[in-house]
């Protein structure tokens, strides 16, 4: 039956459903495109993270080896400041954009919990990386000392500049500790918001056997010169910069994978909702056709009677 034969009310209802079907289809195309972009970025960021891990691991092993030969070597970067200032620095790493699931909310929840735990004992100075973190603390009326713009593809030179600023501030005795709140990437299905202490450098968690085995391997490969103390003066700042860069990379990988998962779920939901709307559209149209056929048959029967 031609569409023009439908009553005005029914035509309006069918037009509304059809418009919604078109809108849902458009949204589905957008989320599908965003999923593909996030997948490409995740693949690239994941490769960068994998390539950086051997370097970070080697730096850690070198520091272990040199520290074992350094005797009574002392450094603020390991032992902490000689006098407490009562001030800690917390850098919160979030994303510049949304639509990445619970990524930002998990990081901000971990940052808020850590701040509440520390606020009675020390003055927590907050810095942010990512517009979402800055907006959150502004909404909470919490002062942000400084905001960094690193983006979702961290460059070592940019992160190194931030790390050097932290090293200078820490060595000047401005803060007792510097901690980073960020999302740590473990696998595609597992990302976790954690608080990582950047300064002073914490002792890596490892059993004595693992440490001895690592040191044994290092002795077989490296003969250090000049003295262990001089090497540590160079290696420890490098370790800090490498750790911060690794945290930024893992945060970027987590952002991309969580956006990829969120956009896939949105695309699937749009597809399911589109099918539901199509069934509703067909049901309304067929119901009206059935009603009109019934009226025609009833009219013919009345004339014949």
LINGIZI-V167530 format. One record per helix or strand of 3 or more residues. SS is the DSSP state (H for helix, E for strand). FROM is the first residue (numbers start at 1). TO is the last residue. If there is no record, write none. Layout:
ss/from/to
SS/FROM/TO
SS/FROM/TO
This chain:
ss/from/to
H/3/5
H/8/68
H/76/79
E/87/93
H/103/118
E/123/129
H/131/139
E/146/148
H/156/171
E/177/187
E/190/199
H/208/221
H/228/304
